[in-house]
Amino acid sequence: MLTVKGNQPTLHQQLAGLPWRAVPDVTREAGRGHGRREIRTLKILNVSTGIDFPHAAQAIQIRRRRHRLVQPRRFTTETVYAITNLHVHQARPAQLAAWIRRHWHIENQIHWVRDVTYDEDRSQIRTGTGPHVMAALRNAAIGALRITGVTNIAAANRHHARDSTRPLALLGII
């Protein structure tokens, strides 16, 4: 399973150009949380040609329509594409939807924390192996905090920053 984002413009354009309007929704889920309501629909197309990606068997369109509960008439819609090498008989639509949701969960658990909590995109470290080292250190910090059951990384960072012995104790060094 590969989620195709804007950093892959050619493949993204190919997927967006498929005849999605003629394809019925195969799954529809509604959820509520974090102060918003979301409806997710999934469409799947078998692809044998037209997609310049090796071994692509199915193309997937996920459409998320959400609104904040305090503004019920103002919707935002996001369309995401994915491809898989699995054929219809290997993965049912509900399985594909669950895998995509699990991928988003990982995205939120690691990448979002690195982007928002650690403000990684504004880092001034840009040369040599520095960016890779810093990413590894951020991942190690997130992992160490998650192992101890922390769910709010920003609050845990503030807590550990107040006393220099807390991070050492967390790691079992003192």
Buried (B, 14 or more C-beta within 10 A) or exposed (E): BBBBEEEBEEBBEBBEEBEBEEEEEBBEEEEEEEEBBBBBBBBBBEBEEEBEBEEBBBBBBBBBBBBEEEEEEEEEEEEBBBBBBBEEEEBBBEEBBEBBEEBBEEEEEBEEBBEEBBEBEEBEEEEEEEEEEBBEEBEEBBEBBBEEEBEEBEEBBEBBEEEEEBBEEBEEEE
